[in-house]
Amino acid sequence: MDDNSTFLSCPPDHSPGRSLAPPRSSSITPSSTPALVASVEDLYDFICSGPLVDKIGYTKEKVGESIDRWLRCGGQVARLFRLNELQLSEAEKARIYHFYIPVFLWCEDQVNEHRAKYKEGDDIPPLVIGVSAPQGSGKTTLVFALDYLFRAAGRKSTTLSIDDFYLTAKEQSELRDRNPGNALLELRGNAGSHDLQFSVETLEALTKLTKEGMKMKVPRYNKSAFGGRGDRADPSVWPEVEGPLEVILFEGWMLGFKPLPNEVVKAVDPQLEVVNKNLEAYYDAWDRFIESWIVIKIREPNCVFQWRLQAEIAMRADGKPGMSDEEVMDFVSRYLPAYHAYLPTLYKEGPNGSKPEHLLVIDIDGGRNPILGTEVPNLKK
């Protein structure tokens, strides 16, 4: 996941899937002014003021009836990130009760609805929930928290990223050689740089993990290999997942993107023409498996540069290798044409194959905080 979001460190002993060590990030911004959660009444009012309550179908009455559930989940997330649940900063409280918990409750309702379609004794495939969000927007941390909450609720889940399906280093080199001079296909990222057959095989196998004792290894990608150009991780380090799975959380920056008329993408960047052609095969490889969707909506694609820059500065401050400002600009520039071309349609029409009753759109601001939705932003150049 090219999403360097982070919380604090957390206990490492919870995960048979993607590691539950939280990713690096400023997704919850520490504050020097703690806000004591003085009472359940105060927290109830705070929850009801959140921008996602209406979107997940909760009234004030429904929040009141389920307040124990909110409190239980809040305590679990706080402990996950080693926060004092009785003395959260305003930012921490908002991130937990205005973002992570409402999204989890929506996801859990989607899972319940999915499973209710089957009769007792049926093999019930896991629900695949797609999370489409730009790099740096906090999707990695969100998926991390959702996965933890599902496990805490006794539901087996696993996580996947579109990054896990990148071509091998050798295949990426061959792609680069077939498209000389196309900066969008020089490195991993855009449509064409993924092993779609491998994606299909993996997703089909995961959706068949419906019984106790069924196991499989889930692929992972090593971004640090070959000097940062990356390569598929050795299967010996892939995590093992065991059935019966109830949820697959599948995240990526370009999930749900739809191919556009050629003249539209060429007007954004002529190099997108081949990327757009490659995108035609992605619905069958990815999107058709996804029944429920979360779309994190940004106002301006240039936020991606700022978020990535913040992550790299934090890494350098910690004494870890990080990209220079110029390298960050070069890295992000390879994604911006796709954002400008495809995000307006994603936001206007929803992901490829999505249904309104199974779609949660979350508007966020420059601080990655949920806000009340507005009109579709103009993301074209």
C-alpha positions in Angstrom: 0.0 0.0 0.0 1.5 3.3 -1.1 -0.2 5.0 1.9 2.1 5.8 4.7 -0.5 6.6 7.3 0.3 6.0 11.0 -0.9 5.9 14.5 1.0 4.8 17.5 2.6 1.4 17.9 0.2 -1.4 19.1 0.4 -4.9 20.4 1.7 -7.2 17.7 -0.2 -10.4 18.7 -3.5 -10.1 16.9 -3.1 -10.9 13.3 -2.9 -14.0 11.1 -3.5 -11.8 8.0 -1.8 -8.5 7.1 0.3 -7.5 10.1 -1.7 -5.5 12.7 1.3 -3.3 13.4 -0.2 0.0 12.5 1.2 1.8 9.4 3.2 5.0 9.9 1.0 8.1 9.8 -0.5 11.2 11.1 -4.0 9.9 10.6 -4.7 10.8 14.2 -3.0 14.0 15.1 -1.9 14.2 18.7 -3.1 17.2 20.6 -1.7 19.0 23.7 -5.2 19.7 24.9 -6.9 16.4 26.0 -10.7 16.5 26.1 -11.9 14.3 28.9 -14.8 12.1 28.0 -16.8 13.2 31.0 -19.9 11.2 30.5 -21.8 8.9 28.2 -24.2 11.8 27.5 -21.3 14.0 26.3 -20.1 11.2 24.0 -23.6 10.6 22.7 -23.9 14.3 21.7 -20.4 14.1 20.1 -21.2 11.0 18.1 -24.5 12.5 16.8 -22.6 15.6 15.6 -20.4 13.5 13.3 -20.7 13.9 9.5 -21.2 10.2 8.8 -24.0 9.4 11.2 -26.8 10.1 8.6 -24.8 8.4 5.8 -24.7 5.1 7.6 -28.4 5.3 8.3 -28.3 6.1 12.0 -30.7 8.5 13.7 -30.1 9.9 17.1 -32.5 7.3 18.5 -30.5 4.5 16.8 -27.3 5.9 18.2 -28.8 5.9 21.7 -30.0 2.4 21.3 -26.6 1.2 20.2 -24.4 3.4 22.5 -23.0 0.4 24.2 -21.7 -0.9 20.9 -20.1 2.5 20.1 -18.5 2.5 23.5 -17.2 -1.0 23.2 -15.7 -0.3 19.7 -14.3 3.0 20.9 -12.5 1.3 23.7 -11.1 -1.4 21.4 -9.7 1.2 18.9 -8.2 3.3 21.7 -6.5 0.2 23.1 -5.3 -0.8 19.6 -3.5 2.5 19.2 -2.5 2.7 22.9 -4.6 5.7 23.6 -6.3 6.5 26.9 -10.0 6.1 26.0 -11.0 8.4 28.9 -8.7 11.2 27.9 -8.6 11.5 24.1 -7.6 14.7 22.3 -10.3 16.3 20.1 -8.5 14.9 17.0 -8.3 11.4 18.5 -11.9 11.5 19.6 -13.1 12.7 16.2 -11.0 10.1 14.3 -12.4 7.3 16.4 -16.1 8.3 16.8 -16.6 10.3 13.7 -14.7 8.1 11.3 -13.5 4.6 12.2 -16.5 3.4 14.2 -19.3 4.7 11.9 -17.5 3.1 9.0 -17.1 -0.2 10.9 -20.8 -0.2 11.9 -21.8 0.4 8.2 -19.4 -2.5 7.1 -20.8 -4.8 9.8 -24.4 -4.0 8.6 -23.3 -4.8 5.1 -21.9 -8.2 6.2 -25.1 -9.0 8.1 -27.2 -8.2 5.0 -24.9 -10.2 2.8 -25.1 -13.3 5.1 -28.9 -13.0 5.5 -29.3 -13.8 1.8 -28.2 -17.4 2.4 -30.0 -20.3 4.0 -28.8 -22.1 7.1 -26.3 -24.7 6.2 -25.2 -22.9 3.0 -21.5 -22.2 2.3 -21.5 -18.4 2.6 -18.7 -16.7 0.7 -17.0 -13.7 2.5 -18.2 -10.3 1.6 -15.6 -8.3 -0.3 -15.6 -4.7 0.7 -13.6 -2.4 -1.6 -12.0 0.7 -0.2 -11.1 3.2 -3.0 -9.0 6.1 -1.8 -6.1 8.2 -3.0 -2.6 7.6 -1.7 -1.9 9.2 1.7 -5.6 9.7 2.5 -5.5 7.3 5.4 -7.1 4.2 3.8 -4.3 1.9 5.1 -5.0 2.9 8.7 -8.7 2.8 8.2 -8.5 -0.8 6.8 -6.2 -1.7 9.6 -8.7 -0.5 12.2 -11.7 -2.2 10.4 -9.8 -5.5 10.3 -9.0 -5.3 14.0 -12.6 -4.5 14.9 -14.0 -7.4 12.8 -11.6 -9.7 14.6 -12.5 -8.3 18.0 -16.2 -9.0 17.1 -15.3 -12.6 16.4 -15.6 -12.3 12.6 -12.7 -13.7 10.6 -11.4 -11.2 8.1 -8.4 -10.5 5.9 -6.9 -7.6 4.0 -5.7 -7.2 0.5 -4.2 -4.3 -1.4 -4.0 -3.8 -5.1 -0.3 -3.4 -4.4 -0.1 -7.1 -3.6 -0.8 -7.9 -7.3 1.9 -5.8 -8.8 3.9 -7.5 -11.5 7.2 -9.1 -10.5 10.3 -6.9 -10.9 11.2 -8.9 -14.1 7.7 -8.4 -15.6 7.7 -4.7 -14.6 11.0 -4.3 -16.5 9.4 -5.9 -19.5 6.4 -3.6 -19.3 8.7 -0.6 -19.2 10.6 -1.9 -22.3 7.3 -2.3 -24.2 6.3 1.3 -23.5 9.5 3.3 -24.0 9.2 6.9 -22.9 5.9 6.4 -21.1 6.6 7.7 -17.6 3.2 6.4 -16.4 4.3 2.8 -17.0 8.0 3.2 -16.1 7.4 2.2 -12.5 4.6 0.3 -10.7 1.3 1.9 -10.1 -0.9 2.6 -13.1 -3.2 0.1 -14.9 -1.0 -2.3 -16.7 1.4 -2.8 -13.9 -0.6 -5.5 -12.1 -0.9 -9.3 -12.6 -4.6 -9.5 -13.3 -4.7 -13.3 -13.6 -3.0 -13.6 -10.3 -5.6 -11.2 -8.9 -8.5 -13.4 -10.1 -6.9 -16.6 -8.8 -6.3 -15.1 -5.4 -9.7 -13.5 -5.0 -11.5 -16.6 -6.2 -9.6 -18.8 -3.7 -10.2 -16.4 -0.8 -14.0 -16.3 -1.5 -14.0 -20.2 -1.2 -12.6 -20.1 2.3 -16.0 -20.9 3.8 -15.2 -23.8 6.2 -13.2 -24.3 9.4 -9.7 -25.6 8.7 -9.5 -24.3 5.1 -6.3 -22.2 4.7 -4.3 -20.3 2.1 -1.4 -17.9 1.9 -2.2 -14.3 0.8 0.4 -12.6 -1.4 2.4 -9.5 -0.3 4.6 -7.1 -2.2 8.1 -6.0 -1.1 8.5 -2.3 -2.1 12.0 -2.0 -0.9 13.4 -4.7 -3.2 15.6 -3.7 -6.1 16.4 -0.3 -4.7 12.8 0.7 -4.2 11.5 -0.5 -7.5 9.9 -3.4 -5.7 9.2 -7.1 -6.3 6.6 -9.6 -5.2 7.6 -10.9 -1.7 8.7 -14.5 -1.4 5.8 -16.8 -0.7 7.6 -18.0 2.5 6.7 -14.6 4.1 3.1 -14.4 2.9 0.6 -14.5 5.8 -1.7 -17.5 6.1 -5.5 -17.0 6.3 -7.9 -19.5 7.7 -11.6 -20.0 7.1 -14.4 -19.5 7.5 -13.8 -15.9 6.2 -16.6 -13.4 6.6 -14.9 -10.3 5.3 -12.2 -9.4 2.8 -11.1 -5.8 2.9 -9.7 -4.9 -0.5 -8.1 -1.5 -0.8 -6.4 0.5 -3.5 -6.0 4.0 -5.0 -7.6 3.1 -8.3 -10.2 0.6 -7.4 -13.5 1.3 -9.3 -11.9 3.4 -12.0 -13.8 3.2 -15.3 -12.2 3.4 -18.8 -13.1 6.6 -20.5 -13.4 7.7 -24.2 -9.9 8.0 -25.7 -10.2 11.7 -26.4 -11.0 12.4 -22.8 -7.8 10.8 -21.4 -5.6 12.1 -24.2 -6.7 15.6 -23.3 -5.5 15.0 -19.7 -2.2 13.3 -20.8 -1.5 11.5 -24.0 0.5 8.9 -22.0 -2.8 7.8 -20.4 -4.0 6.3 -23.7 -2.4 3.0 -23.2 -3.2 3.1 -19.4 -6.9 3.6 -20.3 -6.8 0.6 -22.7 -5.2 -1.5 -19.9 -8.0 -0.4 -17.5 -10.6 -2.2 -19.6 -9.6 -5.6 -18.1 -9.7 -4.4 -14.5 -13.4 -4.8 -13.9 -13.3 -8.5 -14.4 -10.1 -8.9 -12.4 -11.1 -6.7 -9.4 -14.3 -4.8 -9.3 -16.7 -7.7 -10.1 -15.7 -9.4 -6.8 -16.6 -6.3 -4.7 -20.2 -6.2 -3.4 -19.9 -3.2 -1.0 -17.8 -0.1 -1.6 -16.2 2.7 0.5 -15.0 5.7 -1.5 -12.9 8.3 0.2 -13.4 11.5 -1.7 -10.9 14.3 -1.9 -11.3 17.9 -3.0 -8.0 18.3 -4.8 -5.5 15.7 -6.1 -2.6 17.8 -5.2 -3.4 16.8 -1.6 -1.7 13.5 -2.5 1.6 15.3 -2.9 1.3 17.1 0.4 0.3 13.9 2.3 3.2 11.9 0.7 5.6 14.7 1.5 4.5 14.7 5.2 5.1 11.0 5.4 8.5 11.2 3.9 9.5 14.1 6.2 8.4 12.0 9.2 10.4 9.0 8.0 13.5 11.1 7.6 13.0 12.7 11.0 12.9 9.2 12.5 16.2 8.4 10.9 14.7 6.2 8.2 15.4 6.5 4.5 12.9 8.7 2.8 12.4 10.4 -0.5 13.6 13.9 -1.1 11.0 16.6 -2.0 12.0 16.2 -5.7 11.6 12.5 -5.6 8.2 12.8 -4.0 7.1 15.1 -6.7 8.4 12.7 -9.4 6.7 9.8 -7.7 3.3 11.5 -7.3 3.4 13.0 -10.8 3.1 9.5 -12.2 -0.3 9.1 -10.6 -1.8 12.6 -11.0 -2.9 12.2 -14.6 -5.1 9.2 -13.6 -6.5 11.1 -10.7 -7.5 14.0 -12.9 -9.0 11.7 -15.5 -10.8 9.1 -13.5 -11.8 10.6 -10.1 -14.6 12.9 -11.5 -16.4 9.9 -13.0 -15.8 7.8 -9.8 -17.3 10.5 -7.7 -20.2 11.2 -10.0 -21.2 7.6 -10.9 -19.7 5.5 -8.2 -17.2 2.6 -8.8 -17.6 0.2 -11.7 -20.5 -2.1 -10.9 -21.5 -0.5 -7.6 -25.0 -0.2 -6.2 -26.1 2.9 -4.2 -27.4 0.8 -1.3 -23.9 -0.8 -1.0 -21.9 2.4 -1.4 -20.5 4.7 1.3 -18.9 7.9 0.1 -16.8 9.8 2.7 -15.7 13.3 1.9 -12.4 14.3 3.7 -10.6 17.6 4.1 -6.9 18.3 3.8 -6.4 16.9 7.3 -7.9 13.6 6.3 -11.0 14.2 8.5 -14.5 13.3 7.3 -16.6 16.4 6.4 -20.2 16.9 5.2 -20.4 16.1 1.5 -20.8 18.8 -1.1 -21.0 18.8 -4.9 -18.7 16.8 -7.0 -15.4 18.7 -7.1 -13.8 19.7 -10.4 -10.7 17.5 -10.5 -9.9 18.0 -14.2 -7.0 20.2 -15.2 
